[in-house]
Amino acid sequence: MIAAQPLAEMDLRGGLILLGFVLGFAVKAPLFPVHTWLPPAHVMAPGPVSAILAGVLLKMGTYGLVRIPFQMMRETFADYALPLAIVALASILWGAIVALGQTDLKRRIAYTSVNHMGYTVLGIAAAGALLNGAEGAREMALTGAVVEMVAHGLITGALFLIAGGFWARSGTYDMDAYAGWLKWLLD
């Protein structure tokens, strides 16, 4: 934690500054509803580039949330932790539901990233809500968020590399092309 809180007790101004930080980091994270850049970016990028984007670059948004507003604006962050948790919950649900409807392999993995980053932000919001007297719970929430960031980076990066291998062998990301035994049994 930053000992000197430079933006403490700035009611409306502090809330607007927090909103600016959260909005900027939400685009990078990506959170619903400012996630729309992510699926096309993954679909257009080669597999290794998608792996780096998912494995490293998306974490800049969540890491930024922890390092800047969470550290510099503890009280304001605690005041707005519930709305941030609601946005995280929307990202979790939206990412999961939309991912189920995708037929493009890379687009599906991209929407699961929206879902996973929602879990990370939910952990950060929970830690932010625990301002006083619950250091153990706050530490656990932040640890969970960091573990989710690392797990998402490794797993999703690997999934994009595997998707790149599928494309190298077949030239398509269309999941119907990979129906396998089920397609053979249904024909």
N, C-alpha and C positions, 0 to 999 in steps of 0.2 A: 504494500500500500504506500501511496505517496503521503508523507506526513503532513505537508502543507497542502491544504485543499484550496487551490487558487480560485475555484469557481463556487465555493460554498456559499450558501445562503443568498443565492441569486434567483429567487423564485421563478418568475416568468423568463428572464434572460437565461437562467440555467437550464430551464426546460427546453427553450429553443436551441440552445447550444447542444444539449443532449440529443434533440431531434435531428439536428444536422449531422452529428457524428453517427447516430444510429442509422439514418437514411443512407449515408455514404457507405458505411460498413455493410448494411443490408444488401446493397447492390452487389458488392464484392463477395458476400458470404455464399450464396445468394438466398434471399428470403422472399417469400410470397409477400406482396405482388410485384416486386422489382427483380424477379428472377428470369424474366423473359429472354434475356440475352444468352443464357447458359445453354439451353438445348441446341439452338442453331450453331453456337460456337463449337460444341462438341461434335455435332454431325459433320460440320465442314472441316474439322481438323483431323489430321492423321492420328492413328491410335496412340503413338508415343507422346504427341503434343497434348492429347486429351488426358493421358495419364499424368502428365506434369501439371496441367490445369487443375485436375481434380485432386491430385496428391499434395500439391503445395500451394498453388495460388488461391484456391477458395478459402484456405485457412487464414489468409491475410485479413479477411473480413472479421472472422470470429476472434482472431488474436488481437486485432485492433480494438474490438469491443472491450476485451479484457484489459488491455494495456492503457488505453486512453480514457474513455468515459468511466469505466468501472473503477479505475484507480484514482482519477482526478476529481470525480464528481460522485462520491459515495452516496451522499444523502439524496441527491437528485436522481441518481440511478435507482436507489431503493424506492423512491416515490413512483417511478415509472416502470418498475420491474413487472408489474401485472400486465400492462399493455404490451410490453415486449414479450412476455410469456404467451400472450394471446396470438401475437404475430408468429411466434415460434410454433405454436400449436397449429395455426393455419398452414404454415409451411410443411409441417409433418403430414398433415392430412392431405393437402393438395398434392404434394410430391408423390405420396404413396398411391393415391387414387388415379392421378393422371399417368403415372408410370405403368399401371396395370393395363391401360388402354393403348399403349404404344406397340407398334409392330416393327419399328426400327430399333435395333439392338442398342446403338449408341444413344439414341434419344431416351430409351427406357432407363439406361444407366444414368443419364444426365438428370432425369427427374428424381431418381432415387437420391441423387446428391442434394437436391432441394430438401428432400425428406430428412436426410442425415444431418444436414446443417441446421435444420429446425431443432433436432434433438440437442445439438451443441448449444444453440442459443437458448433453449429452454433451461439447460443446466446453468448457463451464465445468468439468466434472469432469476433463477432460483437462488443462486449465490448472492445476487444483488439485493434480493428481497430480505435476506438474512443479515441485516446490517448490524444489529446489536445482540450480544449475548449468545450467539449460536456459531461460534468460530469453527467448531468441529463439523457442523452441518454445512456451513459455507465452504469450508475446505473440501468436503466430500463432493459438493455440487460442482465446484471448479475442477476437481480431479476428474469427475465423470465427464465434464465437457472436454477436457484435454484428451482423455482416453478415447472419446468419440472422434475427436479430430484426427488422432493418430490412426485409429482403426479405419476410419473412412478413407484417409489418404492411402493406406496400404491396400485395402480391399478394392476400392474403386479404381485406383491406379492399375491394379492387376487386372480388373475386369476390362478396362479400356485396352490394355495390352492384348488380352485374349480376344477382344472384339476385333482388334487390328489383325490378329492372326486369322480369324474367320474371314475377314475381308480379303486378305492376301491369298487365301485358298479358293474363295468363291466369287469375289468381286462384288459382294452385296452385304448390306447390314439387315436386310429384310428377314425377319425371324421365320416367316413362312417357308423360306428356302431351306431352313434347318429343321424341318418337322420330323425327320427321322422315322423311327419305327411306328409312331402313331399315324403318320401320313400313309405309310405302307399298309398298316392294318385297316385303316378306314377306306382305302381304295378298293 
